[in-house]
């Protein structure tokens, strides 16, 4: 995968040029139009002894970190004794790996079964894992992208009995390690989570009892609580201005709209078993998946009422919206597919079936550019990357057996 991405997907990227050189893709280096990576071009020269002629190629010019042009730099390496060149080459290979890894995107996969947050390359190669408390369900990122917060539910499914867990784990994404947790005290089985962008505070829904919690992640404590007035609080989303929170109540087939300033709660009827939800960029609409009703309820945040219903295939479970706000993309639980609908017409615009004879699609997130949908089949320990433009599976990968991947989210 690195070879292909170096030659095409990472055009103009120093790390990509380095990997292109490492793989022998000298053409990829030559085709660069920007400034190349000194280390990468030097490795290409060492491996193929083509120091002469590199100067003047599109990627041949060294960047500001190199004192000499890369061709001369390579000449210098080749003129050294063989043992010295070998050690230098090893160092350069290490630099290539570092550059290429930092250049490629990462995916964060929450292992519900393994109780950890996994770090993967965008092609699905495992990098590292950070342990969290038992059976995490959802996660959200700090406003600066440094930390991830996971809801440690303590059970695999909401149908399972038990008191479950009562923590939110904190993971340092830069260091790839767990650095702490927030105790929820008497409030157990946390599920949904979102962040108020203006304050950095967290909103967490709990199933036992049905509550919405406001958390301070810096002080690591519960600041305020609200009763949802519904049953089986599931997912939660906040409006961009931080005024309202919307909680899906899976058992009572409604959504709690809570005014975070006044504490007033309004129950909005939806379809059977509302679960995943997403707010439009302008904060005017909330799209709610009704898993057992085969449709999406569109809530007007000004009137706090459903103003549109989008019919879907059976089992819409998790949902995201493209950056241009044109499409809502959602996973189909039992039909094992990814589908999307046009927000302007309210009609289904595309679908990709996922090749699985069993299992359930439990999550749906989008790449930063909105072109790829990531869906996980936790029963098969499989993650699918779906190209929306091509309407096909771009690639898939497996986690370790029994890890049960749930949300799959690009690293911020």
DRENNU-968558 format. One record per residue (C-alpha): x, y, z. Coordinates in steps of 0.001 Angstrom, whole numbers, plus 500000, padded with zeros to 6 digits. Each point is the difference from the previous one (the first is absolute). Example, Ala and Ser with C-alpha at 12.3 -4.5 7.8 and 13.67 -1.06 7.14 Angstrom:
<rs>
512300495500507800/501370503440499340/
</rs>
This chain:
<rs>
500000500000500000/502817502412500768/501429499589496522/496764500975498304/499291502887502336/503533501300499574/499720500071496239/496513501528499742/498116500727503180/502709502002501728/501228502023497042/501853503015501277/500466498568503476/503523499631501352/499187496749501757/498458498657496805/503101500902498023/502132498230502555/497962496841499743/499967500209496230/503760500054500099/500146497129502441/497775497841497803/501976500842496883/497323502213498549/502481502525498626/497339501164497564/497871501127502894/502865502147501254/500684501369496551/496351500963499554/500010502238503050/499460503626499194/500744501325503445/503102499701502100/500992496489500918/501203498409503199/503776499933500437/499903496705501863/497681498345497529/501997500962496926/503204499016501717/498598496530500723/498999499662496356/503538500910499011/501587497568502455/497801497092498982/500446500478496273/503253501996499920/498418502671497860/501416503039501720/500924501692496758/497047501596498257/497758500355503023/500682503699500232/497530501853497799/497213497418500110/496667501128501334/500525498344503350/503753500244499932/500333503326501746/500499499675503718/497727501810502414/501064502682502432/501255497464502490/502812498835497694/503103502079499465/500741498546496589/497955498837497071/498966496391500379/502099498821497051/503154501338501626/498835498598503294/499698496588498371/503403500398498350/501510500599503408/498438496829501382/501176497874497091/503555501298500323/500271498750503577/501327496538500992/497531497164499583/499549499372503745/499299503689500559/497517500028497166/498172497020501482/499591501722503344/498908503212498313/497548498074497875/498496498374503095/499533503399501556/498441501332496836/497660497032499758/498854500767503542/499408503608499008/498033498837496979/497743497887502183/499429502893502374/499250502458497199/497701497650498135/498127498981503142/499445503589501066/498829500865496507/497388497272499774/496681500275501823/499083497944503025/496745498358500951/498849499655503580/498009496830500628/498206499490503286/500292496317500929/496774499322501867/500879496364500669/503675500541500861/499346503160502051/502619502145498288/500479502763497474/501909498784496967/502248502103497774/500178498844496358/501372501304496732/497353501108497542/500438496657498239/499382498018503195/503455499116501306/499961499926503791/502382502465501666/499172499999503713/497193499645502540/499152501873503177/497995498123502658/496784501470501375/497322498748502383/497644497176499032/498058500087496740/500249503572498721/497265501065497580/500625503509498665/502708502655499937/500527503686499346/503092502198499680/501156503073501876/499710503265498092/503755500045499322/500001496368498846/502499498920502647/497745497726502065/497296497415499429/497272499332502544/498229496612500016/496788498946501710/500802496818501918/496556498430500042/500994496705501622/497639497900497849/500138499007496346/496391500940499191/497240502084501529/497790496906500119/502364498318502466/499188500241503687/502497501210502577/501212503106501739/502799500505497491/502779502549500353/500121503609501141/503060501604498415/501128502048497040/503572499161498997/502460502643498784/502538499047497316/502903502164498851/499907499610496225/503495501370499468/501605497589502456/497482497214499282/499418499192503652/497255500269502602/500687502880502370/496997499966502320/496278499626500455/496971501888501249/497893498266502638/496252500336499500/499190498831503513/496416498778500322/499313500443496281/500718496776498182/500052498505496516/501120503123498101/499293499790496301/499777503113497834/502544502831500159/500486503395498360/501982503147500696/498929503622500377/502499501758497739/499845503360501731/500913498639503435/501625496629499374/497561498390502442/498627496540499294/496404498815499769/499467496357500914/496782497975500047/499566497171502507/497559497093500021/499964499354503736/498310502254500888/498946501841496851/501931503228500290/501971502575498059/503256500985501689/502153503061499511/503685499211500646/503053502177500508/502850498006498379/502674502212501570/498756499648503575/498796496479499118/496675500321501744/496241500104499420/498814503608499939/496251499657499466/497332497397499236/496587499990498352/497270497342499956/499210499087496390/496341499146500764/500321497201497454/501132496381500257/503333498446498979/502045503069499195/502208499138497047/501825502512497795/500348503732500674/500877502942497753/500358503680500824/499166502961497797/503037502025498881/499038502907502258/499838497709503039/496397500955500738/498284496637499546/500811496338500425/497985497312498241/499900496520501564/498570496951498218/497761497970502305/500027496542498460/497201498403502033/497474502856499973/500406500910496296/500702503667500575/502797502526500294/500599502204503042/500791503574499014/501624501562503059/500606503719500298/503397500027501689/499441503508501358/496548499612501530/499931496228500452/496634499773498270/499334496665498287/497752499371497012/499286496487498757/499805499794496214/498282496884498569/502010498204497318/499850496456498628/500656496716501749/503367499697501700/501803503256499235/503763499641500229/502681501831497996/499629503723499299/501880502887498423/499564503771499996/500281502095496836/502913502414499825/497736503025500458/498331498369502999/496505500283498506/499256496287499563/500590496756501864/499845496755498038/499009496979502116/500204496365498873/496953497955501003/501422496512499954/496731498037500182/497945502399497875/502141500149496848/500097503753499827/501822503110501154/498227502742501940/501115503557499221/499541502302502992/499813503774499651/502061501398502881/498019503265500023/496579498404500415/501239496773501658/497740497955497753/500420497416497223/499546501789496683/501065497268497574/500288496224499807/502529498332497712/499130496420499090/502965497599500078/500751496319499686/499379498027503224/502241500528502990/501607503462499813/502221500058503081/502768502638499846/500171503109497875/502353502719498762/499642502979497663/502349500956497173/501981503254500388/497941501683497267/496810498970501878/498661498398496820/499674496422501254/499327498161503223/501848496678500031/498915497181502288/500745496381500803/497377497285499607/500130497658502986/498597496668498819/500066500565496264/503749500593500315/500381502969497747/500815503687499735/497349502274498544/499673503727499475/497149502424499349/499854503449498428/499136502576502661/498345502245497387/497635497437498502/499695497626502938/500585497065497653/502524497153500155/502881500833497653/502261496962500307/500777496763501751/502873497555500320/499422496515501361/502701498552502222/501018496359499334/499066498311503247/497709497035500463/499524500833503660/500706502621502607/498789503574500354/501222503390498851/500231502001503206/501766503223499046/500376502625497288/502455502886499726/501439502003497133/503505500947498914/500953503643500466/499182500771496366/496713498098500157/500894497738497090/500447496759501959/497635498387502479/501350497694502701/497698497297501321/500754497144502395/498555496501500268/500817499227503617/499001496325499736/502524499383497226/502686502351501390/499999501774496650/500229503648498963/498830501134496555/501073503152498161/497329500936497456/500569502456497145/496836502062499633/500927501322496550/500846496578498574/497184498301501942/502201497093500957/502198498680502790/503410501626499700/501603497528502397/499386498182503270/502067498668502857/499640497821503046/500851500708503599/501178497198502263/497382497357500711/497526500961502686/500896503712499946/496494500911498738/500733503359498323/497315502635500450/500664503641499032/502737500489497402/501018503653499843/502833501777498165/502515501479502423/499445503745500343/
</rs>
